[in-house]
Amino acid sequence: MRGRRISYSQQELDWVKARCTMDRKVLHQQFCNAFGRSDVSLANLRSLCKRNGWLTGRSGHFNTGHTSWNKGKKMPYNANSARTQFQKGQLPHNAQQLGHERISKEGYVEVSIDETNPHTGFERRYVLKHKHLWEKTNGAVPEGMCLKCIDGDKTNTAPSNWELVPRALLPRLNGRFGRGYDKAPAELKPTILTISRLEHAARSARSNQS
C-alpha cells in the first residue's frame, strides 16, 4: 500500500531550498521545529531535496589540491601500537631469503634471485628456475622461442632437460589437437618431438612461399 503524499507550502519549499547544503539530519530537525511538521520524516525531506535537485554540494571525494588535515604532523606516540611497528631494516615474517624456491600455479619451479623486482622495487625477485639456469649456460632465449622440458617433468630444472623450440610448436605437442607429449611414454617423446618439428618446419615453409 502506497503512503500518503506529503504536501509542502511555497514558504516551506523556499526555506528548504535556501538551506539545502546543510547536513540532512540538521536540516530535518530545524525544518520540523520551524514549521511544526512532525509528519515529515528524514527520508521524506531527503526525497524532496533529491526530486528538486537540491544537493548538498558534497561528493565525498577529495578535490584536486586538497591538503590533508594531518599533513606534516607527527602522529602521537602510542606504546601499544609501537610494539607492533616495523623497525628500520626489519623484514616481514613471510619474507623469503635469496635462493628460496616455490612452485607456480602452472607447476614450474621459481627461485628467488639477487635482482631488483621491477614491480615492487624489492631487492630480490622470483624467476623461472629452469630458464634462469639455462640462460646462464646458453644466453638469453631468443624472441619467438621458448624452453620445453624434454622429459615432461616441469620440476626437473637441469639445463640438459630443456630444449629450445619455437613457441608456435607448443600447440603441436600438448594443445587441444596436439600429440600429448607430456603424458606420452618416455620412449615415444623423442619421436613425437621430431615429428612435431618437421610438421612445424613444413608449415612454416609453405607460409613463406605463399
C-alpha positions in Angstrom: 0.0 0.0 0.0 1.4 3.3 -1.0 2.0 6.0 1.6 0.1 9.4 1.8 1.5 12.1 -0.4 3.1 14.9 1.6 2.4 18.5 0.6 4.6 21.5 1.2 3.7 25.2 1.1 5.7 27.5 -1.1 7.2 29.1 2.0 8.4 25.7 3.2 9.9 24.8 -0.2 11.7 28.2 -0.4 13.0 27.6 3.2 14.4 24.2 2.4 15.9 25.3 -1.0 17.8 28.1 0.7 19.3 25.7 3.2 19.8 22.6 1.0 23.5 22.5 1.5 23.1 21.7 5.2 23.5 18.3 6.7 20.3 16.5 6.1 19.7 15.5 9.7 20.3 19.0 10.9 18.1 20.4 8.1 15.3 18.0 9.0 15.4 18.9 12.7 15.3 22.6 12.0 12.6 22.3 9.4 10.3 20.4 11.8 11.0 22.9 14.5 10.4 25.9 12.2 7.1 24.7 10.7 5.8 22.1 13.3 5.9 19.3 10.6 6.0 16.2 12.7 4.5 14.3 9.8 7.7 14.9 7.7 10.4 12.2 8.2 14.1 12.5 7.5 13.5 10.2 4.5 10.7 12.4 3.2 12.9 15.5 3.4 15.7 13.7 1.6 13.4 12.7 -1.2 12.1 16.2 -1.5 15.6 17.6 -2.0 16.5 14.8 -4.4 13.4 15.3 -6.6 14.2 19.0 -6.9 17.9 18.6 -7.4 18.8 20.5 -4.2 22.1 18.9 -3.5 24.5 19.4 -0.6 27.4 20.1 -2.9 29.4 17.4 -1.2 30.6 14.4 -3.3 32.5 12.6 -0.6 35.7 12.9 -2.7 38.8 14.9 -2.0 39.1 17.7 -4.6 42.3 18.3 -6.5 44.8 20.2 -4.4 43.2 19.2 -1.1 45.6 19.2 1.8 45.2 16.5 4.5 44.5 17.9 7.9 47.4 15.9 9.4 50.0 16.8 6.7 53.4 17.5 8.3 52.2 16.4 11.8 53.8 13.7 13.7 51.5 11.0 15.0 51.3 10.9 18.8 53.3 8.1 20.4 51.3 5.1 21.5 53.0 2.3 23.4 50.6 -0.3 22.2 51.0 0.4 18.5 54.7 1.0 18.8 55.2 -2.7 19.8 53.8 -3.9 16.5 55.5 -1.4 14.2 58.2 -2.5 11.8 61.7 -1.3 12.8 64.1 0.1 10.2 65.6 -2.7 8.3 63.2 -5.3 9.6 61.7 -7.7 7.2 58.2 -9.1 7.4 57.7 -12.6 8.8 56.9 -14.1 5.4 60.0 -12.6 3.6 62.0 -15.4 1.9 65.7 -15.4 1.6 67.9 -15.5 -1.5 67.6 -18.8 -3.3 64.2 -19.7 -1.9 62.2 -21.9 -4.2 58.4 -22.3 -4.8 56.1 -23.9 -7.3 54.0 -21.7 -9.5 50.3 -22.3 -10.3 51.5 -23.8 -13.7 53.8 -26.3 -11.9 57.1 -24.6 -12.7 59.9 -24.1 -10.1 60.5 -20.4 -9.3 63.6 -19.3 -7.4 64.4 -16.0 -5.6 67.4 -14.3 -7.2 69.5 -11.2 -6.4 67.8 -8.9 -8.8 65.5 -5.9 -8.2 61.8 -6.6 -8.7 60.7 -4.1 -11.4 57.1 -4.0 -10.0 57.8 -3.6 -6.2 61.4 -2.3 -6.1 62.3 -5.1 -3.7 65.9 -6.2 -3.8 65.0 -9.8 -4.8 62.5 -11.3 -7.3 61.3 -14.7 -8.4 62.1 -16.1 -11.8 61.6 -19.4 -13.5 64.5 -21.6 -12.3 64.8 -23.7 -15.4 65.0 -20.6 -17.6 67.4 -18.9 -15.2 69.8 -21.9 -15.2 69.5 -22.5 -19.0 70.3 -18.8 -19.8 73.3 -18.8 -17.5 74.8 -21.5 -19.8 73.3 -20.7 -23.2 72.4 -17.0 -23.1 69.0 -15.3 -23.4 66.1 -17.1 -25.0 65.6 -15.6 -28.5 62.3 -13.8 -29.3 59.7 -16.2 -30.6 61.4 -19.2 -28.9 60.8 -20.9 -25.6 62.1 -23.8 -23.5 60.4 -27.2 -23.5 61.1 -29.8 -20.8 62.3 -32.9 -22.6 61.1 -35.5 -20.0 57.8 -33.7 -19.4 58.7 -33.0 -15.7 58.5 -29.3 -15.1 60.3 -29.6 -11.8 63.4 -31.1 -13.4 65.2 -27.8 -13.9 68.6 -29.2 -15.1 69.5 -27.2 -18.3 70.0 -30.5 -20.1 66.3 -31.3 -19.6 65.2 -28.2 -21.5 65.3 -27.7 -25.2 64.9 -24.5 -27.2 61.8 -24.7 -29.5 59.7 -22.3 -31.5 56.8 -21.0 -29.3 54.4 -21.9 -32.2 55.4 -25.5 -31.8 53.9 -26.0 -28.4 50.3 -26.5 -29.6 51.5 -29.4 -31.7 53.0 -31.0 -28.6 50.3 -30.6 -26.0 47.5 -28.4 -27.4 43.9 -29.4 -28.0 44.8 -31.2 -31.2 48.4 -32.0 -30.2 50.2 -35.3 -29.6 50.1 -35.3 -25.8 53.8 -35.0 -25.4 54.0 -34.6 -21.7 51.9 -37.7 -20.9 53.5 -39.9 -23.5 55.8 -42.7 -22.5 59.5 -41.6 -22.3 60.5 -43.8 -25.2 58.0 -42.0 -27.5 58.8 -38.5 -26.6 61.8 -38.1 -29.0 59.7 -39.4 -31.9 56.8 -37.0 -31.1 59.2 -34.0 -30.8 60.9 -34.9 -34.1 57.6 -35.3 -36.0 56.2 -32.1 -34.5 59.4 -30.2 -35.5 59.1 -31.5 -39.1 55.4 -30.6 -39.3 56.1 -27.1 -38.0 59.0 -26.6 -40.4 56.9 -27.7 -43.3 54.1 -25.4 -42.4 56.5 -22.5 -42.0 58.0 -23.2 -45.4 54.6 -23.2 -47.1 53.7 -19.9 -45.4 56.9 -18.3 -46.6 56.2 -19.4 -50.2 52.6 -18.1 -50.3 
